[in-house]
Amino acid sequence: MAKKPKPVPPPEVSPPPEIHEATLGDDGAVVRGGLITQVEAVARRQAGLDVVVCGANLTANRRLARDIEQAAGGSYVLHPPHPTAGTYSLPHYQPDPRPPNGHTFYETPNRKAF
């Protein structure tokens, strides 16, 4: 008699990323502020302010951060965490060329906003 196949559990689905206002803290830390919409994030970026994309899915975080930066100004560049910025720095997108100032940071599995 053949054994019944074990049911395959559904893949884990992580919640979608959240976008927050951001400021820079000590030792390169990105300090998470209030929850905002993508439209608000684009407006903040156009004004030269920082935002951070937070969530458990690295690919989704990176993609949303890129979309925000692109919508804010078109041309952008991706930077890894800057060791010279501090221990807690996050990867980010920023306009290329500058201005405006500011960054669209995103969390990774090992680097989080505070």
Short mmCIF file of the C-alpha atoms (twelve columns), coordinates in Angstrom:
data_MODEL
# 
_entry.id   MODEL 
# 
loop_
_atom_site.group_PDB 
_atom_site.id 
_atom_site.type_symbol 
_atom_site.label_atom_id 
_atom_site.label_alt_id 
_atom_site.label_comp_id 
_atom_site.label_asym_id 
_atom_site.label_seq_id 
_atom_site.Cartn_x 
_atom_site.Cartn_y 
_atom_site.Cartn_z 
_atom_site.pdbx_PDB_model_num 
ATOM 1   C CA . MET A 1   0.000  0.000  0.000   1 
ATOM 2   C CA . ALA A 2   1.383  3.420  -0.990  1 
ATOM 3   C CA . LYS A 3   1.974  6.025  1.647   1 
ATOM 4   C CA . LYS A 4   -0.005 9.226  1.496   1 
ATOM 5   C CA . PRO A 5   2.166  12.175 0.577   1 
ATOM 6   C CA . LYS A 6   2.682  14.652 3.366   1 
ATOM 7   C CA . PRO A 7   0.927  17.951 2.755   1 
ATOM 8   C CA . VAL A 8   3.253  20.753 1.739   1 
ATOM 9   C CA . PRO A 9   2.859  23.781 3.998   1 
ATOM 10  C CA . PRO A 10  2.149  27.040 2.193   1 
ATOM 11  C CA . PRO A 11  5.152  29.345 1.838   1 
ATOM 12  C CA . GLU A 12  5.531  31.926 4.566   1 
ATOM 13  C CA . VAL A 13  4.357  35.308 3.417   1 
ATOM 14  C CA . SER A 14  5.898  38.292 5.127   1 
ATOM 15  C CA . PRO A 15  3.838  41.445 5.546   1 
ATOM 16  C CA . PRO A 16  4.521  44.203 3.011   1 
ATOM 17  C CA . PRO A 17  7.218  46.726 3.888   1 
ATOM 18  C CA . GLU A 18  6.348  49.935 5.715   1 
ATOM 19  C CA . ILE A 19  7.676  53.392 4.909   1 
ATOM 20  C CA . HIS A 20  8.680  55.735 7.719   1 
ATOM 21  C CA . GLU A 21  10.045 59.224 8.080   1 
ATOM 22  C CA . ALA A 22  13.721 58.989 9.035   1 
ATOM 23  C CA . THR A 23  16.447 61.014 10.681  1 
ATOM 24  C CA . LEU A 24  20.100 60.246 11.240  1 
ATOM 25  C CA . GLY A 25  21.220 59.399 14.751  1 
ATOM 26  C CA . ASP A 26  24.498 58.573 16.433  1 
ATOM 27  C CA . ASP A 27  27.030 56.202 14.866  1 
ATOM 28  C CA . GLY A 28  25.203 56.116 11.511  1 
ATOM 29  C CA . ALA A 29  21.906 54.947 12.998  1 
ATOM 30  C CA . VAL A 30  18.744 55.597 11.002  1 
ATOM 31  C CA . VAL A 31  16.004 56.623 13.417  1 
ATOM 32  C CA . ARG A 32  12.542 55.575 12.285  1 
ATOM 33  C CA . GLY A 33  9.803  58.178 12.603  1 
ATOM 34  C CA . GLY A 34  6.122  58.143 11.776  1 
ATOM 35  C CA . LEU A 35  4.515  55.816 9.264   1 
ATOM 36  C CA . ILE A 36  3.923  57.499 5.883   1 
ATOM 37  C CA . THR A 37  2.516  56.623 2.470   1 
ATOM 38  C CA . GLN A 38  4.573  56.149 -0.663  1 
ATOM 39  C CA . VAL A 39  3.277  59.484 -2.013  1 
ATOM 40  C CA . GLU A 40  4.380  61.216 1.199   1 
ATOM 41  C CA . ALA A 41  7.768  59.474 0.966   1 
ATOM 42  C CA . VAL A 42  8.311  60.756 -2.571  1 
ATOM 43  C CA . ALA A 43  7.417  64.296 -1.439  1 
ATOM 44  C CA . ARG A 44  9.855  64.043 1.495   1 
ATOM 45  C CA . ARG A 45  12.610 62.863 -0.834  1 
ATOM 46  C CA . GLN A 46  11.938 65.703 -3.267  1 
ATOM 47  C CA . ALA A 47  12.309 68.071 -0.300  1 
ATOM 48  C CA . GLY A 48  15.720 66.555 0.536   1 
ATOM 49  C CA . LEU A 49  14.537 64.649 3.615   1 
ATOM 50  C CA . ASP A 50  15.220 61.024 4.588   1 
ATOM 51  C CA . VAL A 51  12.866 58.040 4.585   1 
ATOM 52  C CA . VAL A 52  13.376 54.398 5.544   1 
ATOM 53  C CA . VAL A 53  11.674 51.259 4.249   1 
ATOM 54  C CA . CYS A 54  11.225 48.687 7.029   1 
ATOM 55  C CA . GLY A 55  10.231 45.052 6.788   1 
ATOM 56  C CA . ALA A 56  11.297 41.435 6.866   1 
ATOM 57  C CA . ASN A 57  11.695 40.920 3.101   1 
ATOM 58  C CA . LEU A 58  14.984 42.325 1.800   1 
ATOM 59  C CA . THR A 59  13.951 42.163 -1.859  1 
ATOM 60  C CA . ALA A 60  10.659 43.963 -1.200  1 
ATOM 61  C CA . ASN A 61  12.415 46.598 0.933   1 
ATOM 62  C CA . ARG A 62  15.074 47.257 -1.712  1 
ATOM 63  C CA . ARG A 63  12.519 47.383 -4.531  1 
ATOM 64  C CA . LEU A 64  10.229 49.830 -2.705  1 
ATOM 65  C CA . ALA A 65  13.181 52.062 -1.720  1 
ATOM 66  C CA . ARG A 66  14.302 52.139 -5.358  1 
ATOM 67  C CA . ASP A 67  10.782 52.966 -6.566  1 
ATOM 68  C CA . ILE A 68  10.526 55.866 -4.100  1 
ATOM 69  C CA . GLU A 69  13.899 57.307 -5.107  1 
ATOM 70  C CA . GLN A 70  13.150 56.929 -8.806  1 
ATOM 71  C CA . ALA A 71  9.756  58.632 -8.439  1 
ATOM 72  C CA . ALA A 72  11.382 61.455 -6.475  1 
ATOM 73  C CA . GLY A 73  13.851 62.434 -9.148  1 
ATOM 74  C CA . GLY A 74  14.549 59.843 -11.801 1 
ATOM 75  C CA . SER A 75  18.284 59.198 -11.634 1 
ATOM 76  C CA . TYR A 76  19.608 57.460 -8.529  1 
ATOM 77  C CA . VAL A 77  22.516 55.441 -7.245  1 
ATOM 78  C CA . LEU A 78  22.530 52.545 -4.755  1 
ATOM 79  C CA . HIS A 79  25.038 52.690 -1.894  1 
ATOM 80  C CA . PRO A 80  25.871 49.911 0.558   1 
ATOM 81  C CA . PRO A 81  26.151 50.808 4.251   1 
ATOM 82  C CA . HIS A 82  29.058 53.237 4.623   1 
ATOM 83  C CA . PRO A 83  31.480 51.976 7.286   1 
ATOM 84  C CA . THR A 84  32.773 55.527 7.657   1 
ATOM 85  C CA . ALA A 85  29.227 56.740 8.426   1 
ATOM 86  C CA . GLY A 86  29.038 54.522 11.495  1 
ATOM 87  C CA . THR A 87  28.367 51.054 12.796  1 
ATOM 88  C CA . TYR A 88  24.607 51.238 12.255  1 
ATOM 89  C CA . SER A 89  24.440 52.683 8.747   1 
ATOM 90  C CA . LEU A 90  21.939 51.199 6.279   1 
ATOM 91  C CA . PRO A 91  22.081 50.654 2.533   1 
ATOM 92  C CA . HIS A 92  20.311 53.404 0.633   1 
ATOM 93  C CA . TYR A 93  19.437 55.061 -2.635  1 
ATOM 94  C CA . GLN A 94  20.198 58.703 -3.287  1 
ATOM 95  C CA . PRO A 95  19.880 61.064 -6.255  1 
ATOM 96  C CA . ASP A 96  22.578 60.993 -8.898  1 
ATOM 97  C CA . PRO A 97  23.574 63.721 -9.368  1 
ATOM 98  C CA . ARG A 98  22.860 65.664 -6.171  1 
ATOM 99  C CA . PRO A 99  20.816 67.747 -5.108  1 
ATOM 100 C CA . PRO A 100 18.435 67.141 -3.430  1 
ATOM 101 C CA . ASN A 101 20.040 65.898 -0.244  1 
ATOM 102 C CA . GLY A 102 18.671 62.982 1.741   1 
ATOM 103 C CA . HIS A 103 18.405 59.238 1.294   1 
ATOM 104 C CA . THR A 104 15.924 56.422 0.887   1 
ATOM 105 C CA . PHE A 105 17.262 53.870 3.375   1 
ATOM 106 C CA . TYR A 106 16.082 50.274 3.662   1 
ATOM 107 C CA . GLU A 107 16.426 47.541 6.247   1 
ATOM 108 C CA . THR A 108 18.190 44.235 5.694   1 
ATOM 109 C CA . PRO A 109 17.978 41.039 7.761   1 
ATOM 110 C CA . ASN A 110 21.035 42.180 9.758   1 
ATOM 111 C CA . ARG A 111 20.669 45.969 9.726   1 
ATOM 112 C CA . LYS A 112 17.600 47.681 11.148  1 
ATOM 113 C CA . ALA A 113 16.374 51.202 11.773  1 
ATOM 114 C CA . PHE A 114 15.969 52.259 15.403  1 
# 
